[in-house]
Amino acid sequence: MRILALAQQGALFVLGADGFNISDFSPQAARLVLAGSYPRSFVRRMGVVPDLPICKNCGMADLFGRRFIELSPENQCQAWVQPDFKSIFQPVIAKRFKPKAAESFENQRLIHWYRPNVLKTKQEDERGEWTDKYSQSNTNSYNAAYVNSNPFKLPFPLELAVKFGKYKRILDAGAGRCSLEGELRRKGYFKTVHNFLAFGAYDCSMLRICAERGSISFQHNWLKPLPVCASCKFDLIYQWAGVQYMTWEQ
Amino acid sequence: MGTIEEHDGFISGMLALLECGGLLFVNDIGEWRPAFRKVLKIKREQKVARHNEVYDGAFEIYRESNTSSCLMRLDSFDQVSCGPNQP
C-alpha cells in the first residue's frame, strides 16, 4: 500500500476491507501511520519516523518516466520531512482558517498553506530541487505564479467556455504546480466540470506544491499512452508551457 | 524543441484522448513551433484534426468529429464501462 504518498497528517481510508488494521501493513510501513478516528482510517505521523531509512530520491518518476528508486514492501523508506514542516492541521496554520467563512476549506487552503514546505524537499541536496532553484533565480515569478494564493491558468475566452459548462471532462497535460485545478476550484467551476485529471511536473518539489494546494497530480510521459481505459475521453486537453521541453526525452 | 516524430507522438497521443470535436489547447514559447505546425498540417490533410493558431505559439486543435473512425469510437464510448471510478 502506497502510504508513502500521504502528506504529513494526511488520512488514508481503506474501503471494502473489513478487519483491516495497522498490523496488515508491512512492519516498516506501519511505523509511518497511526490509527485514525474512523474504522480502517490511518493518519500519517508528523515528521521523520525513527528507524526507517529516508529515501535518497523522490519515489515518483521524473518527467520522462525515469525512476531513481524503486519502492516495495521490502525496500521501504520514508520521504524527507523538513524540521520546520508545518501541516495545515497544526494549530499554528489551522488557526488561520475561518470555520464559517464564505470560502470553503479547500479554497482557504490555497491561501494558508505554509510556503516553506515545498523548499528543501530533499535531504542533503546542495543543488536543490526545482523549487529551491526557481525561487532563488526568479523570486517574483515564483511568488506570483507558482505558490500564489489565487492560482490561474486559463486564458479569457477559454475560461468563459469552461465557466458556462462547455467543457466537462478536462485533462491538464503538463499540470506543473496545479494552477488549473486551483483556478477551477476557487472559481467554483467544478459545478460543471465532472472529470478532471492532471499530470506532469518538473520534479517532486513541484508536485509538493500541488499537494500543499490540495490538488491531485501524477507523473507521466505524454509520449506514452495514459493509464486510463481506452474509452475514457476528454473534451478539453490543456497544455500550457510544456512543449518546449520535448527534447529532454533525448 | 522536439523532433517532428516527437510532436507527432504528442499530438497523436492527445488526440486519442479527445472526444470527437474536443479541443486540445497548446500554448508555449520557444522554437518548437515549425515542427509542430508541420505535424498539424499533416493531421489536417488526414482529416484527423483541424486547428487555429490563435496567436504565435497558441494553438486550438480540434479533433475532427465527422470521420468514421471518430464516430466508431464514440459508439464504443457509450458502451464500454470505464470502471468504478468513472461515471
Chai-1 contact restraints between the chains, C-beta under 6 A:
chainA,res_idxA,chainB,res_idxB,connection_type,confidence,min_distance_angstrom,max_distance_angstrom,comment,restraint_id
A,W222,B,F10,contact,1.0,0.0,6.0,A-B,restraint_1
A,L223,B,G9,contact,1.0,0.0,6.0,A-B,restraint_2
A,C229,B,C82,contact,1.0,0.0,6.0,A-B,restraint_3
A,S231,B,S76,contact,1.0,0.0,6.0,A-B,restraint_4
A,S231,B,F77,contact,1.0,0.0,6.0,A-B,restraint_5
A,S231,B,V80,contact,1.0,0.0,6.0,A-B,restraint_6
A,C232,B,C82,contact,1.0,0.0,6.0,A-B,restraint_7
A,K233,B,E19,contact,1.0,0.0,6.0,A-B,restraint_8
A,F234,B,L17,contact,1.0,0.0,6.0,A-B,restraint_9
A,D235,B,E19,contact,1.0,0.0,6.0,A-B,restraint_10
A,D235,B,G22,contact,1.0,0.0,6.0,A-B,restraint_11
A,L236,B,L23,contact,1.0,0.0,6.0,A-B,restraint_12
A,I237,B,M14,contact,1.0,0.0,6.0,A-B,restraint_13
A,I237,B,L24,contact,1.0,0.0,6.0,A-B,restraint_14
A,Y238,B,F25,contact,1.0,0.0,6.0,A-B,restraint_15
A,Q239,B,V26,contact,1.0,0.0,6.0,A-B,restraint_16
A,W240,B,N27,contact,1.0,0.0,6.0,A-B,restraint_17
A,A241,B,D28,contact,1.0,0.0,6.0,A-B,restraint_18
A,V243,B,D28,contact,1.0,0.0,6.0,A-B,restraint_19
A,V243,B,W32,contact,1.0,0.0,6.0,A-B,restraint_20
A,Q244,B,D28,contact,1.0,0.0,6.0,A-B,restraint_21
A,Q244,B,G30,contact,1.0,0.0,6.0,A-B,restraint_22
A,Q244,B,W32,contact,1.0,0.0,6.0,A-B,restraint_23
A,M246,B,G2,contact,1.0,0.0,6.0,A-B,restraint_24
A,M246,B,E6,contact,1.0,0.0,6.0,A-B,restraint_25
A,T247,B,M1,contact,1.0,0.0,6.0,A-B,restraint_26
A,T247,B,G2,contact,1.0,0.0,6.0,A-B,restraint_27
